[in-house]
Amino acid sequence: MIKYFRMWLGLLLMLLLIFSVFALFAHAQGVDQVRPRDAISRQHITRAHDYFNRKQYGRVIELLEPVLMQMRDNTEVQRLLGHAAFEIGRYDLASQAYGNVIAQGEFSGDILGRVAEIERNAGRLYDAIAVLRLAILAEPEFPGFREGLAGLLIDVGEYQQAWQLLDSLINRQPYSATLHAQMGNLYIRKDQPERALSYFLTAYYLGLDDTAAMETIASLYVRQGEKENALVWYERILERADKPGVRLLRASMLFEFEQFDESLKEAQRLLHTDVKDDARHLIIRIALKNNDHDTAAMHREQVSSKKDTWIRAIDIELANHFYRKNEFQKAGYHYQNALTGGISSQATMDKQVLYPLIMCLIETGAVDDAWQYLRVYLKQAGADVRFKELLDKYLRLL
């Protein structure tokens, strides 16, 4: 009896031990399943803050995106993710994260200002305006939001609202160069260059002396016909930075003042820059002014943008010059360049160019080309007196 009792007791103790092991295992499994949701997420957030402070924004996104869905209501995570995405231009992700923050009732000016910037970059200007108005309500003392709102109102053509806002801001901050420049931009958009110039000059002397503002001042002087003052400002800009575009403008201004030698020197300096075609255009104009058509023709050959209106006008001028000198080969070449389309094109051709071109082709014995252009002339102008003259010369050539 005692023997059986001991046996059953041993079995019972063994079962209890087995159940205890299973219970501990199950508990461990449960802990492992729960722990990552909290402990790993918290660890990621801490590391993400560290990466953000070191401006490693891509690493922040790598850490927080995996926990984004399970921490949708965590404004700390959403804000940090939004800021990181904003910094590297991931505006879609930043907008989603900021939206989650706002959905939790947080309307901070910092976030609203960034959302407005995202909307502006996406071209949704009226959305950006609406968000900036909310940002002003959230932080009424921060002037940057009102300046941004004024710029957007100018962009959408709400000039009266923009003027009222800028006028109010300038009264509060009369020495703000940025505000005066914004008012200048407003008057540029309203096509009032005199008032725009006044505000930009004020902005410049208040400290906004960057080259972009200086170029605006120079261009406003040009619009008012004050080329001498414009030239002074172009020279001021070039004292700070050798900008090819500005040097080209200065060279063009010297050309207007008939200072051809100085203008030519400036243009030649630009032949290896990204404005080389425009520089060649200026060199061609100087050569034509000096009746140096051979130099003009040489530079015309090196211009890459052959479809521009100005180069067509130069081709016609060169062609007419060589035609008058009976240099029909050169003249014909430039007349052909001046046409707006080839023989197979349906584009309308200028019969004032076609007539001398065909004459050049006949004079140089280019029979096939002359016949093709004769057919084009007949289609464009009909059998007029000039056509009959050309046809007669063509038949005598044959």
Residue pairs with C-beta under 8 A, 6 or more apart in sequence:
37 70
40 67
41 67
41 70
41 71
41 77
44 63
44 64
44 66
44 67
45 63
45 64
45 67
45 76
45 77
45 80
47 63
48 59
48 60
48 63
48 64
48 80
48 81
48 84
49 80
51 57
51 59
51 60
51 63
52 60
52 80
52 83
52 84
55 87
57 84
57 85
57 87
57 88
58 84
58 88
60 80
60 81
60 84
61 81
61 84
61 85
61 88
61 90
61 93
64 77
64 80
64 81
64 84
65 81
67 77
68 77
68 78
68 81
68 97
71 77
71 78
72 78
72 100
73 100
73 104
75 100
75 101
75 104
75 106
78 97
78 98
78 100
78 101
78 104
79 97
79 98
79 101
79 106
79 111
81 93
81 94
81 97
82 93
82 94
82 95
82 97
82 98
82 101
82 111
82 114
83 94
83 114
85 91
85 93
85 94
85 97
86 94
86 114
86 117
86 118
91 118
91 121
91 122
94 114
94 118
95 115
95 118
98 111
98 114
98 115
98 118
101 111
102 111
102 112
102 115
107 134
107 138
108 138
108 139
109 135
109 138
109 139
109 142
109 145
112 131
112 132
112 134
112 135
112 138
113 132
113 135
113 144
113 145
113 148
115 131
116 128
116 129
116 131
116 132
116 135
116 145
116 148
117 128
119 125
119 127
119 128
119 131
120 128
120 152
125 152
125 155
125 156
126 156
128 152
129 149
129 152
129 153
129 156
132 145
132 148
132 149
132 152
133 149
135 142
135 145
136 142
136 145
136 146
136 149
139 145
143 169
143 172
143 173
146 165
146 169
147 169
147 178
147 179
147 182
149 165
150 162
150 165
150 166
150 169
150 182
151 162
151 182
151 185
153 159
153 161
153 162
153 165
154 162
154 182
154 185
154 186
154 189
157 189
159 186
159 189
159 190
162 186
163 183
163 186
166 179
166 182
166 183
166 186
167 183
169 176
169 179
170 176
170 179
170 180
170 183
173 179
175 206
176 206
177 202
177 203
177 204
177 206
177 207
177 208
178 203
178 208
180 199
180 200
180 202
180 203
180 206
180 208
181 199
181 200
181 203
181 208
181 213
183 199
184 195
184 196
184 197
184 198
184 199
184 200
184 203
184 216
185 196
186 196
187 193
187 195
187 196
187 199
188 196
188 216
188 220
193 220
193 223
193 224
194 224
196 220
197 217
197 220
197 221
197 224
200 213
200 216
200 217
200 220
201 217
203 213
204 213
204 214
204 217
211 237
211 240
211 241
211 243
211 246
214 233
214 236
214 237
215 233
215 237
215 246
217 233
218 230
218 233
218 234
218 237
218 246
218 249
219 230
221 227
221 229
221 230
221 233
222 230
227 253
227 256
227 257
230 253
231 250
231 253
231 254
231 257
234 246
234 249
234 250
234 253
235 250
237 243
237 246
238 246
238 247
238 250
244 270
244 273
244 274
244 275
245 275
247 266
247 269
247 270
248 266
248 267
248 270
248 275
248 278
248 279
248 282
250 266
251 263
251 266
251 267
251 270
251 279
251 282
252 263
252 282
254 260
254 262
254 263
254 266
255 263
255 282
255 285
255 286
260 286
260 289
260 290
263 282
263 286
264 283
264 286
267 279
267 280
267 282
267 283
267 286
268 279
268 283
270 276
270 278
270 279
271 279
271 280
273 279
277 303
277 304
277 305
280 299
280 300
280 302
280 303
281 303
281 310
281 311
281 314
283 295
283 299
284 296
284 299
284 300
284 314
287 293
287 295
287 296
287 299
288 296
288 314
288 317
293 318
293 321
293 322
296 314
296 318
297 318
297 330
297 334
300 311
300 314
300 315
300 318
300 334
303 311
305 311
306 337
311 337
312 337
312 338
312 340
315 334
315 335
315 337
315 338
316 334
316 335
316 338
316 353
318 330
318 334
319 330
319 331
319 332
319 333
319 334
319 335
319 338
319 353
319 356
319 357
320 331
320 356
321 331
322 328
322 330
322 331
322 334
323 331
323 335
323 356
323 359
323 360
326 363
328 359
328 360
328 363
328 364
329 360
329 364
331 356
331 360
332 357
332 360
332 361
332 364
332 366
335 353
335 356
335 357
335 360
336 357
338 350
338 353
339 349
339 350
339 353
339 354
339 357
340 347
340 348
340 349
340 350
341 347
341 348
341 349
343 372
343 373
343 376
348 380
349 376
349 380
351 377
351 380
351 381
351 386
354 373
354 376
354 377
354 380
354 381
355 377
355 386
355 390
357 373
358 370
358 373
358 374
358 377
358 390
358 394
359 390
359 393
361 369
361 370
361 373
362 370
362 390
362 393
362 394
362 397
365 397
367 394
367 397
367 398
370 394
370 397
371 394
374 387
374 390
374 391
374 394
377 387
377 390
378 387
381 387
